[in-house]
Amino acid sequence: MLSENIKAIRKSKGISQEALAIKLNVVRQTISKWEKGLSVPDSEMLLSISEVLETPVSVLLGETVIEPEYDDLKAISEKLETINLQLAQRNARIRRMFHWMFILLCAAIIIISAALIALNSPYLNWDYSDPETAIAGTAFHAFEWLFLRFAPVVLTGAAVGVYLTRKKA
């Protein structure tokens, strides 16, 4: 909500990300992160954005009614805390998703390796005078050759991924 509002209001005023960044004394990438919802400005920066865009903070936060006699800075802080919590929850979901993808990749590599070991290259005993058998044997051999070359690297990378995306206590 905040990210969409900053972007929409900035565009409606005809201000580029670069120009807004210069007026706020931040880098353009910071504006981009705010607009993509990857981070949120702190309460003081939100006040500065409000001044530069000539828009009330309540509009930036998505409210249409301004609450009277309520400390603006406190309200902004509460909204930003909610947005930060939502951002943290989304990041945790993404981390869990990647964690399980790495675990599944490790499991798949181990299962395929076990299957290849159990099969013990059966295509070596095939009759290669039959064109269909020859093509299948060649394809199976190519798969096995490539798998044995890349599986250790991918398995190591996936194991590192599992470690890096684990839940930290």
C-alpha positions in Angstrom: 0.0 0.0 0.0 2.7 2.5 1.0 4.9 1.4 -1.8 2.2 1.8 -4.4 1.1 5.2 -3.0 4.7 6.6 -3.1 5.1 5.4 -6.7 1.7 6.6 -7.9 2.0 10.1 -6.3 5.6 10.5 -7.5 4.5 9.7 -11.1 1.4 11.9 -10.9 3.7 14.8 -9.9 6.0 14.0 -12.8 9.0 13.4 -10.5 11.5 10.7 -11.4 13.0 8.4 -8.9 16.4 10.1 -9.4 14.9 13.6 -8.7 13.0 12.4 -5.6 16.2 10.7 -4.4 18.2 13.9 -4.8 15.5 15.9 -2.9 15.5 13.4 0.0 19.3 13.0 0.0 19.2 9.2 -0.6 20.3 7.1 -3.5 17.8 6.2 -6.4 18.0 2.5 -5.4 16.4 3.4 -2.0 13.4 5.0 -3.8 13.2 1.8 -5.9 13.2 -0.4 -2.9 10.5 1.6 -1.3 8.3 1.5 -4.4 8.9 -2.3 -4.8 8.0 -2.9 -1.2 11.4 -4.3 -0.3 11.9 -1.8 2.5 10.1 1.1 4.0 11.2 4.6 5.0 11.5 5.5 8.7 9.0 7.9 10.2 11.2 11.0 9.7 11.9 10.1 6.1 8.2 9.6 5.5 7.6 13.1 6.7 10.2 14.3 4.3 8.6 12.4 1.4 5.3 13.9 2.4 6.8 17.4 2.2 8.6 16.8 -1.2 5.5 15.2 -2.8 3.2 17.9 -1.2 1.0 15.1 0.1 -0.2 14.3 3.6 1.4 11.4 5.3 -2.0 9.8 5.8 -2.5 9.7 2.0 0.9 8.1 1.6 -0.1 5.5 4.1 -3.4 4.9 2.4 -5.8 6.6 4.8 -8.4 9.0 3.6 -9.5 10.5 6.9 -7.0 12.4 9.1 -7.5 11.6 12.8 -7.7 14.8 14.8 -5.6 15.3 17.9 -3.5 12.2 17.3 0.3 12.4 17.3 1.3 12.1 13.6 4.7 10.7 14.4 3.2 8.0 16.6 0.6 7.1 13.9 3.3 6.9 11.3 5.5 4.8 13.5 2.6 2.3 14.1 1.9 2.1 10.3 5.6 1.6 9.5 5.8 -1.1 12.2 2.9 -2.9 10.6 4.5 -2.6 7.2 7.8 -3.8 8.5 6.1 -6.8 10.1 4.4 -7.7 6.9 7.7 -7.4 5.0 9.4 -9.6 7.6 6.7 -12.2 7.3 6.9 -12.2 3.5 10.7 -12.6 3.7 10.3 -15.5 6.1 7.9 -17.2 3.7 10.3 -16.8 0.8 13.2 -18.1 2.9 11.2 -21.2 3.9 10.2 -21.8 0.3 13.9 -21.7 -0.8 14.9 -23.8 2.1 12.5 -26.6 1.1 13.4 -26.3 -2.6 17.1 -26.9 -1.6 16.1 -29.9 0.5 14.1 -31.3 -2.4 17.0 -30.7 -4.8 19.4 -32.6 -2.4 16.9 -35.5 -2.1 16.4 -35.7 -5.9 20.1 -35.8 -6.5 20.6 -38.5 -3.9 17.7 -40.6 -5.3 18.9 -40.3 -8.9 22.4 -41.2 -7.8 21.1 -44.3 -6.0 19.1 -45.3 -9.1 22.1 -44.9 -11.4 24.3 -46.9 -9.0 21.6 -49.6 -8.7 21.1 -49.8 -12.5 24.9 -50.1 -13.0 24.8 -48.6 -16.6 22.5 -51.2 -18.2 22.8 -49.5 -21.6 26.3 -51.0 -22.0 24.8 -54.4 -22.6 22.1 -53.2 -25.1 22.0 -54.3 -28.8 23.2 -51.2 -30.6 22.4 -52.6 -34.0 18.7 -51.6 -33.4 18.5 -47.8 -34.0 15.9 -47.2 -31.2 18.1 -49.0 -28.7 21.2 -47.2 -29.9 19.5 -43.7 -29.5 18.1 -44.6 -26.1 21.5 -46.0 -25.0 23.3 -42.9 -26.2 20.8 -40.6 -24.5 21.0 -42.5 -21.2 24.8 -42.5 -21.4 24.8 -38.7 -22.0 22.5 -38.1 -19.1 24.6 -40.3 -16.8 27.8 -38.7 -17.9 26.4 -35.1 -17.4 24.8 -36.0 -14.1 28.0 -37.5 -12.7 29.9 -34.3 -13.6 27.4 -31.8 -12.3 25.6 -33.6 -9.4 28.4 -33.1 -6.9 28.6 -29.3 -7.6 24.8 -28.9 -7.5 24.5 -31.1 -4.4 27.2 -29.0 -2.6 25.4 -25.8 -3.6 22.0 -27.1 -2.5 23.5 -28.2 0.8 25.0 -24.8 1.3 21.6 -23.3 0.4 19.9 -25.5 3.0 22.3 -24.3 5.6 22.0 -20.6 4.7 18.2 -20.6 4.6 17.7 -22.5 7.8 15.6 -21.0 10.6 17.9 -19.0 12.9 16.9 -19.1 16.5 
